[in-house]
């Protein structure tokens, strides 16, 4: 199926077993003293075990005063690094160290400073950085060389320099970040000077036989930033300087266009890799929104790149390469591009505490690979599960994998629970893939799934299970608003599934995730819908969406013409619209249809109803308290491990 994807490739003296590259990701999994510990090693070893060809891991070449990335600025880091590279190599993968200087550097007095090539506002930190001096640039160049020497001594197979994300070296290269008037600013030749000096420093430290790569921001997506044509020139200069690999990047963290979002088509930026590949003769990595082997194979087959980079796809499923190679594509856990991991990464920069680190919505083991392994149960039990949503399916998978005999009862004709509705708004198709993967993996682990089989306490008790897991989900809230029973008032899920049709001026009550996604669904559909207004009593729309995606999502709604009213309480629904209180002041919003999207409610009597149906009874997921996909999967996994 994937002949290009699983063809080996040699880069200098480094031979990769396939074309899948795990892209560098900040995890926050290193120790508080910036060393590499077991948690960090276990995370990357699991991705090597899962079949990745090359794993690139970010390290700090210069002290920055934060344990977000592990350090490579002192020899004290080498023992942990050697354990890491040995663990990766033991599983047949190659490893590369990415040297990343972000926003902060410690130059003196152990004081972290936000610095840049020029004093231009850093919109992420809301700070104007101090411009580095020429002497400090020389220090940076020397430190990269020293760090590269440690990279080789630490057992890595290659080294990479990050010139992306709007970080320090990216800002030097970009006219949007570099307004210097010395030899490091002005012309493109001057702006790339620090990068070429760093490469020379590193080559002197590691020799000509050690591959050096550059992760290059090909298209900055910033007003006044450097262009793709500029990047071709830079890439050619890098090749002449001895660089062996170009890893394509796009965007600053401040860019007005998202790079990790469900609204982006898969492989949306592969054309950037193709542009660079046309300009150089060294291997090129395509990156961003490549989260499955099918799109990866297409990119390689089309000649757009020599390798494909996957970051969050391997956070979601470390076994993705091996599953693809074995033809088990339906078992791959998809990255749903929810951006919660990216939001967590950025929050780590601001706050740090014990146990902090990136999490994954769909992978409850991310960051816990060594501490929480699936092992056989001491006593196999007969387990019944009521409900085939994400919590129930994950519980079925985990319990079955441990040797329990699991039967799952689902009252509908297919599993998935609310995922079957959540996949219907625009750009949420990956939710359906997730639902399918959860069911397939549960069944392949050994669980029996009975569809269109509504379980009651008597049926369960008659089966004599040792353990009962209640994962029956939740039901939509019908708010106590005058007029809510009128025929022109419909539920959001009925609109999304097509059971009900609305037209004219539509008012959506509830500005949470479901309400806003329903508004987008209606605005995009357009058929008969004239206007869409979302009414929310709180001060924020779509508050549960990741902070890195939420601004883009809301901007898209606004561009589509969706009217969003916060601080607005609906007092009454009439035939012609809704009476509201807007910050305490009465108002009226005209509308032909009203859509209810005010959330879900659990049944507080459910657990008591089933209390005597089995010796052990657990409740998980929305039937305990309505929440997000992450919490449902986590609870399902936890109970599957506990039984």
N, C-alpha and C positions, 0 to 999 in steps of 0.2 A: 504493500500500500504506500510506503513512504521510502522509495529507493533513494531519493536525493537526501532526505533527512538523515538516513543512517549510513551514508557514505563517509568513510574516514577522511580526514584532512590534516595535512602537515603544515605547520607554521614554524619555520626555522627548524629547530631540533625538537619541537613539541608536536607530537602526533595525537590528534583528537579522534576518539572512537566514533563520533557522529557530529552533526552540525548544530546540535542544541547547546546554546550557551546560557547558563544561569547568570542573568545580569546582576550587577551589584545593587544591593538594597540595604539601606540603613535598617537595622533591626532593634538596636538597643539591648541586645542580648549579652554584650560583654560585661566584664566585672566592673565594679565601681572604681577600681584603680586603672581602668582602661586595658587590662590584660585580657587574654583569651582564656575562658574557662570551659567547663564541661557543657554548659547550656549552649554556648556559641558553637562548640565543636559538634555536638550532637545534631544541631540544626542543619549544618552544612554537610555533615557526613550522611545524613538521611537523603539529601538531594543527590549526592554522589552515588549512593546505593540505588537510588531510583532511576539512574541511567543517564544523567546529564553528561555531555561530553567535556565541557569546560565550565568551571565555576569561578566567577570573578567576585571578590570580596573586598569591600571598602575598608581602608585603614587610614589613620591620620599620620601624615609624614612630619607634621609640626605640632607641637603642643598647642591645644586650643582651650583647655580648661573644662572639657566636657567629656563624659564617658559614653557619648552617643555612638562613636566609632571606637574600635580598639586602636591602640597606639602602635606606631612604627617609628617613633622618634627617639627610641632609646634601646639599648641592647637588652634591657630587662624584659622586654616583650618577647624575645626570641624563644624561650622554652615553650610557652603556650602556642606560639605560631607553629613551631615544629610539630607539636602534637596535632594541630589542626590540619596541616598539609599532609601528614602521614595518614590521618584518618580518611581524608578525601582520596588520596592515592591508593589506599587499600581497597577501595571499591572501583578502581579503574578509571576514575575521572581525573582530569588535569585541573590545576588551580592557578589562578592569577590574582595578584594583589592589586587592587585599585588604590592609588594614592589620591586622597581627596582632601582638599583644603576648602572649607565651606565659607563661613562668614567671619569666624573668630580666629585670631592667632595670639599666642602669648609671645611677646618680644622681650619683655623685661618685668621684673618684680612679680612674677607669677600672676600677672594681671591679664585676663582675656580681653581683647579689644575687637570691636567690629571694624574691619579695615576693607579697603578696596583700592582700585587704581586711582579713583577720583571720588571726591565727596558728593556723591549722588545718592539720593534717598533710597534706602533699602526698604521696599514696600512690605516685605514679609515681617521684618523686625521693627519697622517704623522708626528706623535710626539712620542718620546720615553718617556713613563710615568715615574714618580718618584715612586720608590718602597715604599709602605706604611710601617711604623714602627710597632713594636709589640704594642706599646701604641695606635697607630691609629687603629689597628685591634680591640683592646678592645673597643675603642670609637664606631666603626662601629657596633659591636655586641650589645652594650648597646642601640644605637640609633634604631636598628631594634626592640628591645624589646619595647622601648617607642612608636615607630610608630605602633606596633601591638596593643598596648593598645588603641591608638587613633582609629585604624581600628574598634575595637569592639565598642568603645564608639560612633563612627560615624554611627553605624547602619548596617555595613556590616554583611553578614552571614558567611563569611570565609575570610581567608587571604592566599596569595600565595607569595612565594619567587622566583624571577627569577634567574635561573642559566643557562643562555643561551645567544646567540647573540654575544659571545666574550666580554661581559660586565664583570665587576669587579669579581663577584663571579664565573663566568664561567672560567675566567683566573686563579683564584686560584685553581680550580678543575683540570685544564688541564695542562699536562706536556708541552704543546706548549706555555703556558703563565706563568707558575710557575717554576722558577729555584731557589727558595729560599733554603737555607741550614739550616733553623731553624725549629721549630715544626710545621710550616705552609707550609712546602715544602718537596719535595723528594718523599716519599711513598704516595700511594693513601690514606692511613689512615691520613697522615699529610695534604695532599692537601684538603681533605674534612673537616678538623677540624673546619675552620671558619664557614662553613655551619652548622655543628652540634651545634656549640656554639650559632649561631644565632637562631636556632630552640629552643634550651633550653631557651635562653633569652626571646623569644616570648611566649613559653609555660608558663613561669613564669608570664608573663604579662597578658595573656588572659585566662589561665586555660585549663584544659584537655578537656572541653566540646566544645571548639571552634575549628572548623576544620582548620588545617594548611596544605596547599598544596605546592608542589615544581614544578616549571616548569624546567624540567631537560633536558639539552642538551645530548641526548642519543648518537648521532653520530655527532661529531664536524665538520667533513668534512675538517679538517685541518691537514696538514703534522705534524706528531708527536703528534696529539691530543689523547684524551682518547677514548677508543674503546667501542663498544656496550657491550662487556663482562665486562669492567670496570663499565659501567653504571648500569648493573644488581647488582653488588656489592654495588654501591652507593645507588641504590633504596632500597635494603634490609636494609642497614644501616638507611636510612631515615624512613622506616617503623618501625624499632625498636625504633627510636627516637620519634615516635608518629605522624609522618606525615600521613594524611588521604587520600591524593590524589596526584597522579603523572601526570603531564601535560607534554607530550612528545614534545621535541623541537629538531631541527636539524640545524647545521651550525652556523658559525660566520658570521657577516656581511662582513668579509674579505675572506670567503671561496671561493675556486675556482669553486665550484659547486653551481648553483642557487637553491634557495628554493621557490622562487615566480617567475615562468616563464611559458609561454604557452607551452614550449617544454617539461615540466614535465608532466608525466601522472597523472591523478587524483588519489588521494590517494597514491601517490608515496612513502610516508614514513610511511604508516600504519604498515609495518613490524617492525618498531622500537617500536611502542606501543605494538605489539604482543610479542616482546622479553621481554619487561619490565613486561608485564602482566603475563608472564610465571614465573617470578622471585618473584613476590609479591602477596599478597592477598588483597591489597587495590585497589580501582578503578583507572583506567588508562584512560587518554584522548589521542586519536589519533589526530594528527594535520598536517597541511601543505597540500595545494592543495586539500582540501575537500571543494568543492564549490557548491555541489548540493545534494539534499536529497537521490538520488539514490545511489551514491557512499558511502554516509554516512551510509545508511541502510545496504549495503553489508559488510562494515567494522564491524558493530555491529553483523550482522548475522553470520559472519565468526568467531566471538569470538576474533577478534584482539584487541578490546578495549571495555571499558564499556561506554565511552562517545566519542563524536566527536566534535572537535573544529573547528569553522569557524570564521575567522577574516574578511578578505576582502569580503567574500561572503555576510556578513551581512552589510558591508559598502555599497555594491552594492544594496542590497535589504533587508531592515530591516524586511520585512514581509515574508521572505523565510520560516520560520518555520510554520506560519499559512497557507500560500499558500500550502505547502506540505501536511499538515494535512488535508486540505479541498480538496485535489486532484487537485489543480489548478497549477500543475507543469509548464504548458505552459506559465503561467504568471510570473514566476520567472525571475527577471532581473539577468543575469549571470555575475559573475566576469569574465572578459576576460583575467585576469592575465597579463595585459599590464605593470604592475609595476609602473605606474605613481604615484600612491599613495605612494608607498615605496620610490620612488625618492624624492617626496615632503617631506616625513618625514625626510629623511637624510639631505635635504637642510635646514630644519628648525633648525637643530643643528648649522648651520653655520650663518644663518641670521634670524633675528626676527623682525617683524613689525606688526603694527596694521592690523587685518584682516587676518593674516597668519593662515595657517592650512591645513590639508589634504583635497584634493578633490578627487572625483571619476569620472572616464571617463563616466560611464554609469548611474550615479545617480546625477542629478543636485541639489538635495536637501541635499546632504551630508554636514553637518555642518551648514545648514540653516533651520533645521527642525522647529524651533520655529518662525523664522522670515518670512517664506514663506510657508504658508499652502494653499492648494487648497480649495477655498471657492466658493459658487455659484455666478455667474455673476449677477450684478444688473439688466441687461437687456439681456436676451438670444437673440443671433443673428444667422443669417444664414451665415455660414462660409464655403468658398471653399478653398481647399488647392491643389496646383499643385505640385506634386512630392511626391513619397512615399519612400524617403530615410530616414535616422535617424532623420533629422530635421523636415521633414514633418510629419512623424509618431508621433513624440513626441509632436508636435504642435497639432495634431489631438487628441491625448490622453488628453492632458491638457485642451484644449478648450472644448472637450466633457464632461470631468469630471466636468466642471464648468457650464454645462447646455446648451451650445451652440449646435446648429444643424450643424454638420460638415459633409461635403462630401469631400473625398480626391480622386483626379484623378491621376492615375499612368499609364503611357503609355506602360510599360512592362507587361508581364504576371504574374509577382509577385513583391511584394514590397521589399524594402531593399536598393535600389540604389547601391552605390559602395560597400556596405557591401556584396553584392552577389559575388563580385570579391575578396574583402578583406578576405573572408573566405576560399579561395582556396589554398593559400600557405601552406606549412607544419606547423602544430601546431596551426592553426588559426581557427579550427572548431567552437570554441565558438562564433566567430563572426556571424556565421549562426544562432546559438541559440539566440543571441541578436536580430538579424533581425526578427526572428519569434516572440520573446517576444514583441518587439515594435509593431508589427502588431496586435497580439492578444489583447494586453492591449488597443490599440486604439479602436479596434472593441468592446471590452467588455465595454469600457467607453461610447460607443454609436455612434462612428464614422462610416459612410458608406464609404467603400473603393471600388472604381470602377477601375478594372484592364483593361489593354489594351484600355485605354481611354485617348488619348492625347488631352489636353485642349488647345484651342486657345482663343484669346481675345473675339471673337464673341460668342463662346459657353459659356464662363464664364458670359459675360454680359447678355446673354439670360436667364441665371438662376437667375439673380437678387440677388446676394449675398450681404449681408451687409459688409462683410469683405472678402478680398482675400489674401491668404498667398502664396507667391511664394517660393517654395522649390525645384526648378527644377534641382538642381545639377550643375555639370560642365562637361566639355568635355576634353579629353586628348589633351595636347599640341603636335603639330607636329613642331619640331624645324626647323628653316630655315638653314638647312645644305645641302650642295650640295650632291646629290645622295640619299636624304631621300625618294624619291618616287620609288626607285628601288624595284623589287619584293621580294628581300631577306630581306627587312626591314619591320618589323612587330611591332605591338603595344603590350605592356606588357599584357594588359587585354585579348587580343586575344590568347596569349600563355597560360595564366592561365585558360581561359575558354575552351581551346581545339579547338578554331576556326582555329588556325594556329599551325603548327608543325615546330619546328626548330631542327637542328641536326649539328653535327660536332663541329667546334669552334664557340661559340656564344659570341657576345659582347653585353652587356647591357649598353645603354647610360642612365646615371642617377643613382646616388648612394644614393638616398633617400630611404624611407621605401619601396616603391613599387619596386624599382629597385633591392634592396638587397633581398627582399622576393621572387622576381621572379628568381633571381640567385639561391637562395636556392631551389626553386621549380624545376629548371632545373637540378641542381647538384644532387638532391635526386632522381629525375625521372630517370636520367641516360640513358634512351633509346635513343641511337643514338647521345647523346650529349657527345662530347669528352672533351671539356674545356669550362669554363665560365669565362669571364672577365667583371668586372664592372668598368665603366669609370665615374668619378665624377670630376666636375670642381672645387668644393670647397675642403677644407682641411679635411673634416670629412665625413665618410660614415654613413648612417642611423642616422643623427643628431637628428631626432625628437623622437627616441626611448628613453625610460626612462634610466637615467644614471645607474640605478641598474641592468638593463637587457642587455644594449647595449654591454658591454664587452663580455658577454657570447655568445650573438648572433653573433658578429663579429668573435669570436674565433671559433664558430661552422662553419661559412662560410670558414674560413681559413683552418680548418681541412678537410673540404669537397673538398678542392682544388680550391676554387673560388679565382681568382686573382683580387685584388682590387687596382685600380689606382686613386689616388687623385691628385688634382692640374693639372688635365688633361682635355683639351678642345678638342672636336672633330671638326676638320676643314672640313673634307670631308669623305663621305662614298663611297667606291669603291667596285668592285666585289670581291676583295680579302681581304677586311678588312676596317680599318678606319685610315685616316691620322689625327694625333693629335699634339697638342702642349703641351708638358709636362714641366711645369714651364718655358714656353717660348721657349723650345727647340723642334724642330720638331722630330716626331717619327712616327712609323707605327705599328699598332696592327693587326695581321692577324686574319681573321674570315670568316666563311661561312654565318652566319646570324647575323643580327643586330636587337636588341630589344629596342624599345623606351619606356623609363620610366622617362620622364623629368617633370612630374607633370600634373596638370589640370589647365584649364582656365575657368573663368566665362564669361557669355555673358553680356557685359555692356549695351546692348540695351533692355534686357529682361524687366526690370522694366518699362521702358518708353512704351514698346509695350502694357503692361497690365494696364497702368496708369488709364485709363478711364473705366476699366471693373468692378470696384466696388468703392463705396464711400471711403473705406479704403483699402489700399494695403500695405502689409508688405513683405519684402524680407529677407530670412534667409538661413543659411547653405552655401553650396559650391557655390550657384548661386550669393552670395555676394562676397565671397572670399574663395577659396579652403583651407580647414583646416583639423583638426583631428576630430574623432568621438565625443570627449568631447565637442568641441565647437558647433558642429551641434546639439547635444542633448540639450545643454544649451540654445541655441538660440530658438530651437523649444519650449522648456518649457517656456521660457521667453515670447514669443509672445502669447502662449496659455494662459498665466496668464494675459497678458495685454489686450486682446480683451474684 
